[in-house]
Amino acid sequence: MDPNPKSIAELAYQLWDARGRPQGTAEVDWREAERQLSGGSAATPRALDTKVEESVVETFPASDPPSSHMPDGPPSNAEAKWKAAGIERK
């Protein structure tokens, strides 16, 4: 018996969340959830998933710049923004 889409979606979300919520892996998580719920073999589908995951790992995190290891500070135009918002800061 095939699992229902709601069960697949719930498990796919849990799998995605457990992997740190990477972007662009919805199809991988959905197929893995289908496989787990149907009790199917992981041989062929999982081999394809691994290739996708490896390609993502090589570029992760593409959007995050390297850390400067310096403490965070307010933006250089913070005072102007507070003034524009009509809030007086001390």
C-alpha positions as MATLAB code, in Angstrom:
seq = 'MDPNPKSIAELAYQLWDARGRPQGTAEVDWREAERQLSGGSAATPRALDTKVEESVVETFPASDPPSSHMPDGPPSNAEAKWKAAGIERK';
ca = [
       0.000    0.000    0.000;
       1.324    3.440   -0.937;
       1.654    5.985    1.869;
      -0.614    9.018    1.660;
       0.812   12.403    0.612;
       0.221   13.944    4.057;
       2.355   11.274    5.746;
       5.060   11.688    3.120;
       5.028   15.469    3.560;
       5.315   15.209    7.349;
       8.246   12.787    7.187;
       9.942   14.781    4.401;
       9.736   17.883    6.601;
      11.273   15.990    9.535;
      14.100   14.683    7.321;
      14.753   18.175    5.937;
      14.703   19.696    9.419;
      17.077   17.033   10.767;
      19.563   17.809    7.975;
      19.692   21.483    8.936;
      17.047   22.759    6.494;
      19.258   23.046    3.396;
      17.746   24.839    0.413;
      16.973   22.988   -2.786;
      16.562   19.491   -1.335;
      12.776   19.138   -1.259;
      12.705   16.416   -3.912;
      15.468   14.445   -2.169;
      13.623   14.571    1.158;
      10.289   13.695   -0.467;
      11.733   10.631   -2.240;
      13.464    9.482    0.946;
      10.205    9.848    2.895;
       8.344    7.846    0.229;
      11.008    5.144    0.358;
      10.949    4.911    4.150;
       7.159    4.819    4.383;
       6.744    2.260    1.616;
       9.472    0.012    3.036;
      11.273    0.043   -0.312;
      14.920   -0.668   -0.975;
      17.366    2.219   -0.828;
      19.767    0.827   -3.426;
      18.906    2.805   -6.549;
      17.058    5.912   -5.296;
      19.475    6.535   -2.439;
      22.473    6.359   -4.776;
      20.997    9.228   -6.797;
      20.172   11.189   -3.628;
      23.772   10.892   -2.430;
      25.070   12.469   -5.636;
      22.691   15.393   -5.208;
      23.623   15.818   -1.548;
      27.353   15.747   -2.347;
      26.934   18.479   -4.937;
      25.106   20.623   -2.397;
      27.733   20.050    0.284;
      30.490   21.295   -2.030;
      28.789   24.684   -2.395;
      27.308   25.053    1.102;
      26.868   27.714    2.407;
      27.167   29.675   -0.808;
      25.323   32.709    0.540;
      27.275   33.113    3.773;
      30.425   35.233    3.646;
      33.429   34.132    5.689;
      33.311   35.229    9.296;
      35.490   38.163   10.316;
      35.501   36.984   13.954;
      34.853   40.586   14.967;
      32.020   41.573   17.309;
      28.794   42.753   15.712;
      28.079   46.454   15.814;
      25.263   48.722   14.712;
      25.149   49.720   11.057;
      27.005   52.889   10.140;
      23.706   54.668    9.388;
      21.893   53.511   12.545;
      21.474   57.009   13.986;
      19.944   58.295   10.746;
      17.489   55.392   10.737;
      16.463   56.026   14.352;
      16.001   59.745   13.560;
      13.950   58.958   10.432;
      11.742   56.681   12.539;
      11.176   59.506   15.017;
      12.877   57.681   17.890;
      15.370   59.464   20.059;
      18.192   57.216   21.276;
      20.475   58.061   24.145;
];
